[in-house]
Amino acid sequence: MIVNLFRQTQALSILSVFILAIVTCSVFSYQEYSELSHGYSPLYKFIFPQLLANPFLAKLITGAVIFWQAIRVNKLMVGQGIYSTNTFYPALFFVLTIGLARDFSPITVALLFLILSLHKTINCYLVKSAHTLVFESAFLLSIAVLIHPQFLLFAPLIWIGMSIFSLGDRSYWVLSILGLLCPVIIAYSFGVYAEIQNANWRSLFIFLEHEQIPSQFSSFDYLSLLIYGAALIIATIEVVASLRKKKIKARKSFILILWLLVLQLIFLLLDPTPYSSKLQVLALPGSIFLSNYYYYKRTTKWIKTGLYLLVLTALLHLFWV
């Protein structure tokens, strides 16, 4: 039933993803964000603490952000023609995976801009003049850095994507650097002018000076992570093994996502944020690789059983006390 629902029925798929996003946000934690332990986040600190002070508004914002992210990930895979037919597998697996992290944090918001940046990069495929797309991709990633400075570790993704999609002209490289610098220069120039504490260039790298903040996981949390980790490894191996069989655009796109996964593993090691928050970054490559696995594999009983197990694990993880 789940297999057919998320492969064919668009209206029910969107409704199911929306309901799942609402269920997911209902158990998110909204603790105050501490710049002393995580690094200074200008945009997040300016906008979100006041909004998240209201419990109902906090859940509404979280549900909207997660739902929008899921739809954008789905559009990334289907709208770009990476999947030949319509499916909502990427949206489903995105919501299921992001539910592994229970904290609303700057990472939650910054991840949206990383998705939008990735979308612009993949859009560059076979475009004769991709200057605007390159600038927009770098600009969006720079906004993500302002929201969560540790996303600076994903900056190489811009140039990796340019190399994969054969954008070797020097003008592209200049525009990508300008796109990364513009929001940061504007934000920190305003910070200096308004004498905002910690709004300086050093705050971009302050996370390197902090130690990892420990997270408290229950036994079932570890079991959930083990199940999803095993599923992600199997799905990633399937992607690597099937690269040669994919169309050129799909192959290049999956190579870019593989590089994203590598950078995210580095992010997990260097970001001092608790794992209960930063595991959210795995929702992007995780949803894409898992959806690829279930999309192309035949609907045998054990594959269906595996899908039901992932859904059941996610739901139990959300409500496990």
LUMMAR-407796 format. One record per residue (C-alpha): residue number from 0; residue in one letter; x, y, z. Coordinates in nm, 4 decimals. Layout:
NUM | A | X | Y | Z
...
END
This chain:
0 | M | 0.0000 | 0.0000 | 0.0000
1 | I | 0.2735 | 0.2486 | 0.0955
2 | V | 0.4720 | 0.1536 | -0.2150
3 | N | 0.1823 | 0.2265 | -0.4511
4 | L | 0.0733 | 0.5379 | -0.2621
5 | F | 0.4065 | 0.7165 | -0.2876
6 | R | 0.4736 | 0.6092 | -0.6457
7 | Q | 0.1493 | 0.7123 | -0.8121
8 | T | -0.1112 | 0.9050 | -0.6102
9 | Q | -0.0004 | 1.2699 | -0.5976
10 | A | -0.2804 | 1.4230 | -0.3885
11 | L | -0.2722 | 1.1514 | -0.1220
12 | S | 0.1083 | 1.1583 | -0.1212
13 | I | 0.1187 | 1.5329 | -0.0519
14 | L | -0.1438 | 1.4956 | 0.2208
15 | S | 0.0468 | 1.2053 | 0.3782
16 | V | 0.3746 | 1.3999 | 0.3774
17 | F | 0.1973 | 1.7019 | 0.5270
18 | I | 0.0429 | 1.4949 | 0.8078
19 | L | 0.3762 | 1.3250 | 0.8749
20 | A | 0.5479 | 1.6659 | 0.8914
21 | I | 0.2905 | 1.7863 | 1.1447
22 | V | 0.3362 | 1.4704 | 1.3525
23 | T | 0.7139 | 1.5114 | 1.3398
24 | C | 0.7132 | 1.8763 | 1.4501
25 | S | 0.4821 | 1.7949 | 1.7411
26 | V | 0.7647 | 1.6278 | 1.9307
27 | F | 1.0455 | 1.8718 | 1.8423
28 | S | 1.2228 | 2.0493 | 2.1265
29 | Y | 1.2561 | 2.4294 | 2.1192
30 | Q | 1.5323 | 2.5027 | 2.3655
31 | E | 1.6974 | 2.8415 | 2.3555
32 | Y | 1.9833 | 2.8563 | 2.1112
33 | S | 2.3178 | 2.9364 | 2.2778
34 | E | 2.5750 | 3.1210 | 2.0694
35 | L | 2.8339 | 3.0528 | 2.3371
36 | S | 2.8288 | 2.6795 | 2.2733
37 | H | 2.7299 | 2.6657 | 1.9058
38 | G | 2.8757 | 2.9787 | 1.7461
39 | Y | 2.7118 | 3.3092 | 1.6622
40 | S | 2.4169 | 3.2937 | 1.4229
41 | P | 2.3105 | 3.6460 | 1.3144
42 | L | 1.9970 | 3.5711 | 1.1130
43 | Y | 1.8682 | 3.2948 | 1.3389
44 | K | 1.9226 | 3.4944 | 1.6578
45 | F | 1.7565 | 3.8001 | 1.5043
46 | I | 1.4439 | 3.6252 | 1.3710
47 | F | 1.3606 | 3.2924 | 1.5354
48 | P | 1.3960 | 3.3119 | 1.9163
49 | Q | 1.1035 | 3.5555 | 1.9378
50 | L | 0.8892 | 3.3456 | 1.7045
51 | L | 0.9659 | 3.0190 | 1.8847
52 | A | 0.8695 | 3.1691 | 2.2206
53 | N | 0.5055 | 3.0922 | 2.1397
54 | P | 0.4563 | 2.7096 | 2.1553
55 | F | 0.1805 | 2.6980 | 1.8929
56 | L | 0.3691 | 2.9266 | 1.6543
57 | A | 0.6878 | 2.7252 | 1.7105
58 | K | 0.5188 | 2.4015 | 1.6028
59 | L | 0.3531 | 2.5755 | 1.3077
60 | I | 0.6871 | 2.7135 | 1.1861
61 | T | 0.8597 | 2.3771 | 1.2312
62 | G | 0.5886 | 2.1894 | 1.0431
63 | A | 0.5961 | 2.4443 | 0.7602
64 | V | 0.9762 | 2.4325 | 0.7319
65 | I | 0.9900 | 2.0503 | 0.7303
66 | F | 0.7029 | 2.0215 | 0.4803
67 | W | 0.8588 | 2.2809 | 0.2487
68 | Q | 1.1959 | 2.1076 | 0.2690
69 | A | 1.0368 | 1.7718 | 0.1857
70 | I | 0.8548 | 1.9152 | -0.1171
71 | R | 1.1723 | 2.0879 | -0.2412
72 | V | 1.3712 | 1.7648 | -0.2093
73 | N | 1.0985 | 1.5841 | -0.4023
74 | K | 1.1001 | 1.8512 | -0.6725
75 | L | 1.4773 | 1.8258 | -0.6891
76 | M | 1.4559 | 1.4600 | -0.7870
77 | V | 1.1343 | 1.4516 | -0.9921
78 | G | 1.1232 | 1.8023 | -1.1365
79 | Q | 1.4810 | 1.7752 | -1.2584
80 | G | 1.4029 | 1.4523 | -1.4433
81 | I | 1.6323 | 1.2413 | -1.2272
82 | Y | 1.3332 | 1.0120 | -1.1794
83 | S | 1.1447 | 0.9388 | -1.5005
84 | T | 0.7976 | 0.9313 | -1.3393
85 | N | 0.6292 | 1.1077 | -1.0503
86 | T | 0.6973 | 0.9766 | -0.7005
87 | F | 0.6905 | 1.1140 | -0.3485
88 | Y | 0.9469 | 0.8747 | -0.2074
89 | P | 1.2073 | 1.1534 | -0.1546
90 | A | 0.9574 | 1.3618 | 0.0462
91 | L | 0.8533 | 1.0597 | 0.2536
92 | F | 1.2074 | 0.9567 | 0.3419
93 | F | 1.3095 | 1.3164 | 0.4120
94 | V | 1.0430 | 1.3584 | 0.6810
95 | L | 1.1168 | 1.0132 | 0.8246
96 | T | 1.4909 | 1.0841 | 0.8416
97 | I | 1.4699 | 1.4367 | 0.9820
98 | G | 1.2533 | 1.2947 | 1.2599
99 | L | 1.5655 | 1.1257 | 1.3981
100 | A | 1.6670 | 1.4700 | 1.5277
101 | R | 1.4254 | 1.6100 | 1.7823
102 | D | 1.5577 | 1.9665 | 1.8201
103 | F | 1.4588 | 2.2723 | 1.6214
104 | S | 1.7844 | 2.4593 | 1.5733
105 | P | 1.9607 | 2.6848 | 1.3195
106 | I | 2.0464 | 2.3649 | 1.1299
107 | T | 1.6750 | 2.3098 | 1.0629
108 | V | 1.6468 | 2.6448 | 0.8849
109 | A | 1.9906 | 2.6444 | 0.7207
110 | L | 1.9192 | 2.3042 | 0.5673
111 | L | 1.6378 | 2.4592 | 0.3640
112 | F | 1.8799 | 2.7040 | 0.1995
113 | L | 2.1277 | 2.4228 | 0.1353
114 | I | 1.8512 | 2.2344 | -0.0490
115 | L | 1.7666 | 2.5444 | -0.2544
116 | S | 2.1352 | 2.5970 | -0.3336
117 | L | 2.1704 | 2.2368 | -0.4474
118 | H | 1.8630 | 2.2788 | -0.6665
119 | K | 2.0218 | 2.5791 | -0.8427
120 | T | 2.3469 | 2.3880 | -0.8973
121 | I | 2.1750 | 2.0912 | -1.0616
122 | N | 1.9752 | 2.3356 | -1.2747
123 | C | 2.3051 | 2.4369 | -1.4373
124 | Y | 2.3139 | 2.1156 | -1.6392
125 | L | 2.3347 | 2.1929 | -2.0146
126 | V | 2.2556 | 2.5627 | -1.9601
127 | K | 2.4570 | 2.7752 | -2.2035
128 | S | 2.4798 | 3.0718 | -1.9683
129 | A | 2.4504 | 2.9602 | -1.6071
130 | H | 2.5961 | 3.2738 | -1.4492
131 | T | 2.2749 | 3.3663 | -1.2657
132 | L | 2.2258 | 3.0113 | -1.1372
133 | V | 2.5837 | 2.9917 | -1.0079
134 | F | 2.5525 | 3.3239 | -0.8276
135 | E | 2.2139 | 3.2286 | -0.6778
136 | S | 2.3455 | 2.8914 | -0.5631
137 | A | 2.6391 | 3.0519 | -0.3825
138 | F | 2.4169 | 3.3303 | -0.2465
139 | L | 2.1694 | 3.0817 | -0.0949
140 | L | 2.4504 | 2.8800 | 0.0612
141 | S | 2.5907 | 3.2004 | 0.2110
142 | I | 2.2522 | 3.2677 | 0.3748
143 | A | 2.2707 | 2.9170 | 0.5227
144 | V | 2.6132 | 3.0103 | 0.6651
145 | L | 2.4662 | 3.3220 | 0.8259
146 | I | 2.1970 | 3.1084 | 0.9876
147 | H | 2.4411 | 2.8390 | 1.1021
148 | P | 2.8099 | 2.9361 | 1.0517
149 | Q | 2.9205 | 2.5708 | 1.0504
150 | F | 2.7576 | 2.5376 | 0.7072
151 | L | 3.0712 | 2.7106 | 0.5821
152 | L | 3.2038 | 2.3549 | 0.5559
153 | F | 2.9665 | 2.3043 | 0.2607
154 | A | 3.1138 | 2.5926 | 0.0579
155 | P | 3.3304 | 2.3540 | -0.1519
156 | L | 3.0062 | 2.1991 | -0.2767
157 | I | 2.9605 | 2.5006 | -0.5058
158 | W | 3.2902 | 2.4433 | -0.6852
159 | I | 3.2513 | 2.0658 | -0.6849
160 | G | 2.9151 | 2.1104 | -0.8561
161 | M | 3.0645 | 2.3492 | -1.1112
162 | S | 3.3318 | 2.0934 | -1.1932
163 | I | 3.0806 | 1.8086 | -1.2234
164 | F | 2.8565 | 2.0103 | -1.4562
165 | S | 3.1539 | 2.1381 | -1.6604
166 | L | 3.1352 | 2.5074 | -1.5704
167 | G | 3.5026 | 2.5810 | -1.6093
168 | D | 3.4848 | 2.9419 | -1.7249
169 | R | 3.6625 | 3.1829 | -1.4878
170 | S | 3.3582 | 3.4082 | -1.4731
171 | Y | 3.1629 | 3.1315 | -1.2992
172 | W | 3.4275 | 3.0997 | -1.0317
173 | V | 3.4323 | 3.4769 | -0.9746
174 | L | 3.0527 | 3.4862 | -0.9485
175 | S | 3.0488 | 3.1935 | -0.7053
176 | I | 3.2936 | 3.3718 | -0.4757
177 | L | 3.0950 | 3.6949 | -0.4984
178 | G | 2.7745 | 3.5045 | -0.4235
179 | L | 2.9291 | 3.3554 | -0.1106
180 | L | 3.0742 | 3.6865 | 0.0067
181 | C | 2.7837 | 3.9266 | -0.0576
182 | P | 2.5399 | 3.8222 | 0.2205
183 | V | 2.8226 | 3.7710 | 0.4693
184 | I | 2.9813 | 4.1118 | 0.3955
185 | I | 2.6444 | 4.2882 | 0.4210
186 | A | 2.5505 | 4.1102 | 0.7442
187 | Y | 2.8792 | 4.1637 | 0.9223
188 | S | 2.9161 | 4.5209 | 0.7965
189 | F | 2.5771 | 4.5939 | 0.9485
190 | G | 2.6889 | 4.4136 | 1.2638
191 | V | 2.9925 | 4.6387 | 1.2959
192 | Y | 2.7874 | 4.9519 | 1.2196
193 | A | 2.5192 | 4.8611 | 1.4733
194 | E | 2.7840 | 4.7423 | 1.7231
195 | I | 2.6263 | 4.3982 | 1.7547
196 | Q | 2.8277 | 4.1778 | 1.9879
197 | N | 3.0138 | 3.8867 | 1.8203
198 | A | 2.8992 | 3.9934 | 1.4707
199 | N | 3.2422 | 3.9668 | 1.3135
200 | W | 3.4361 | 3.7476 | 1.0733
201 | R | 3.5888 | 3.5478 | 1.3558
202 | S | 3.2431 | 3.4175 | 1.4500
203 | L | 3.2359 | 3.2194 | 1.1246
204 | F | 3.5136 | 2.9979 | 1.2574
205 | I | 3.4380 | 3.0036 | 1.6294
206 | F | 3.2946 | 2.6498 | 1.6132
207 | L | 3.6491 | 2.5171 | 1.5619
208 | E | 3.7332 | 2.6326 | 1.9147
209 | H | 3.4531 | 2.4413 | 2.0883
210 | E | 3.4351 | 2.0804 | 2.1968
211 | Q | 3.1535 | 1.8441 | 2.1047
212 | I | 2.8425 | 1.8947 | 2.3174
213 | P | 2.7210 | 1.5506 | 2.4310
214 | S | 2.3740 | 1.4248 | 2.3447
215 | Q | 2.1606 | 1.1939 | 2.5529
216 | F | 2.0173 | 0.9011 | 2.3564
217 | S | 1.7943 | 0.6254 | 2.4851
218 | S | 1.8407 | 0.2601 | 2.3933
219 | F | 1.5646 | 0.2898 | 2.1351
220 | D | 1.7313 | 0.6013 | 1.9886
221 | Y | 2.0445 | 0.3962 | 1.9290
222 | L | 1.8364 | 0.1162 | 1.7770
223 | S | 1.6630 | 0.3642 | 1.5439
224 | L | 1.9947 | 0.5125 | 1.4358
225 | L | 2.1335 | 0.1639 | 1.3775
226 | I | 1.8395 | 0.0675 | 1.1537
227 | Y | 1.8533 | 0.3898 | 0.9549
228 | G | 2.2312 | 0.3788 | 0.9358
229 | A | 2.2232 | 0.0267 | 0.7927
230 | A | 1.9502 | 0.1269 | 0.5443
231 | L | 2.1504 | 0.4344 | 0.4372
232 | I | 2.4674 | 0.2309 | 0.3848
233 | I | 2.2818 | -0.0258 | 0.1715
234 | A | 2.1124 | 0.2509 | -0.0296
235 | T | 2.4428 | 0.4361 | -0.0823
236 | I | 2.6118 | 0.1181 | -0.2060
237 | E | 2.3215 | 0.0688 | -0.4482
238 | V | 2.3667 | 0.4237 | -0.5820
239 | V | 2.7406 | 0.3765 | -0.6369
240 | A | 2.6877 | 0.0375 | -0.8035
241 | S | 2.4213 | 0.1701 | -1.0412
242 | L | 2.5871 | 0.4977 | -1.1460
243 | R | 2.6966 | 0.3669 | -1.4855
244 | K | 2.3414 | 0.2615 | -1.5709
245 | K | 2.1907 | 0.6042 | -1.5038
246 | K | 2.1366 | 0.8836 | -1.7534
247 | I | 2.4048 | 1.1512 | -1.7684
248 | K | 2.2166 | 1.4150 | -1.5683
249 | A | 2.1075 | 1.1648 | -1.3048
250 | R | 2.4615 | 1.0275 | -1.2773
251 | K | 2.6133 | 1.3752 | -1.2325
252 | S | 2.3457 | 1.4676 | -0.9787
253 | F | 2.4057 | 1.1551 | -0.7711
254 | I | 2.7808 | 1.2163 | -0.7776
255 | L | 2.7139 | 1.5645 | -0.6400
256 | I | 2.4962 | 1.4165 | -0.3634
257 | L | 2.7729 | 1.1678 | -0.2811
258 | W | 3.0126 | 1.4611 | -0.2368
259 | L | 2.7510 | 1.6272 | -0.0181
260 | L | 2.7417 | 1.3156 | 0.1998
261 | V | 3.1212 | 1.3276 | 0.2385
262 | L | 3.1077 | 1.6952 | 0.3425
263 | Q | 2.8262 | 1.6180 | 0.5846
264 | L | 3.0307 | 1.3475 | 0.7526
265 | I | 3.3040 | 1.6100 | 0.8027
266 | F | 3.0349 | 1.8445 | 0.9333
267 | L | 2.9237 | 1.5827 | 1.1874
268 | L | 3.2815 | 1.5523 | 1.3130
269 | L | 3.3636 | 1.9253 | 1.3387
270 | D | 3.0340 | 2.0852 | 1.4373
271 | P | 3.0135 | 2.1047 | 1.8211
272 | T | 2.6316 | 2.1082 | 1.8064
273 | P | 2.4671 | 1.8095 | 1.9831
274 | Y | 2.3930 | 1.5132 | 1.7578
275 | S | 2.0261 | 1.5473 | 1.8460
276 | S | 2.0302 | 1.8575 | 1.6245
277 | K | 2.2940 | 1.8018 | 1.3603
278 | L | 2.1713 | 1.4593 | 1.2487
279 | Q | 1.9203 | 1.6602 | 1.0462
280 | V | 2.1801 | 1.7200 | 0.7767
281 | L | 2.1664 | 1.3507 | 0.6847
282 | A | 1.8006 | 1.3880 | 0.5854
283 | L | 1.8996 | 1.5332 | 0.2470
284 | P | 2.1346 | 1.2644 | 0.1088
285 | G | 1.9558 | 0.9985 | 0.3135
286 | S | 1.6155 | 1.0687 | 0.1587
287 | I | 1.7622 | 1.0783 | -0.1928
288 | F | 1.9571 | 0.7536 | -0.1629
289 | L | 1.6786 | 0.5664 | 0.0172
290 | S | 1.4161 | 0.6823 | -0.2329
291 | N | 1.6437 | 0.5775 | -0.5190
292 | Y | 1.6747 | 0.2309 | -0.3673
293 | Y | 1.3003 | 0.1796 | -0.3215
294 | Y | 1.2128 | 0.3493 | -0.6491
295 | Y | 1.4213 | 0.1245 | -0.8713
296 | K | 1.4108 | -0.2030 | -0.6854
297 | R | 1.1315 | -0.4429 | -0.7627
298 | T | 0.8508 | -0.4444 | -0.5103
299 | T | 0.9355 | -0.7789 | -0.3592
300 | K | 0.8029 | -0.8741 | -0.0176
301 | W | 1.1292 | -0.8156 | 0.1671
302 | I | 1.1675 | -0.4675 | 0.0186
303 | K | 0.8123 | -0.3793 | 0.1207
304 | T | 0.8803 | -0.5208 | 0.4666
305 | G | 1.1937 | -0.3062 | 0.4916
306 | L | 0.9935 | 0.0044 | 0.4029
307 | Y | 0.7292 | -0.0747 | 0.6643
308 | L | 1.0062 | -0.1302 | 0.9193
309 | L | 1.1563 | 0.2120 | 0.8462
310 | V | 0.8168 | 0.3822 | 0.8784
311 | L | 0.7382 | 0.1951 | 1.2001
312 | T | 1.0798 | 0.2779 | 1.3446
313 | A | 1.0342 | 0.6474 | 1.2649
314 | L | 0.6906 | 0.6617 | 1.4268
315 | L | 0.8047 | 0.4732 | 1.7375
316 | H | 1.1113 | 0.6979 | 1.7595
317 | L | 0.8884 | 1.0058 | 1.7607
318 | F | 0.6653 | 0.8885 | 2.0432
319 | W | 0.8984 | 0.6631 | 2.2432
320 | V | 0.9139 | 0.7752 | 2.6031
END
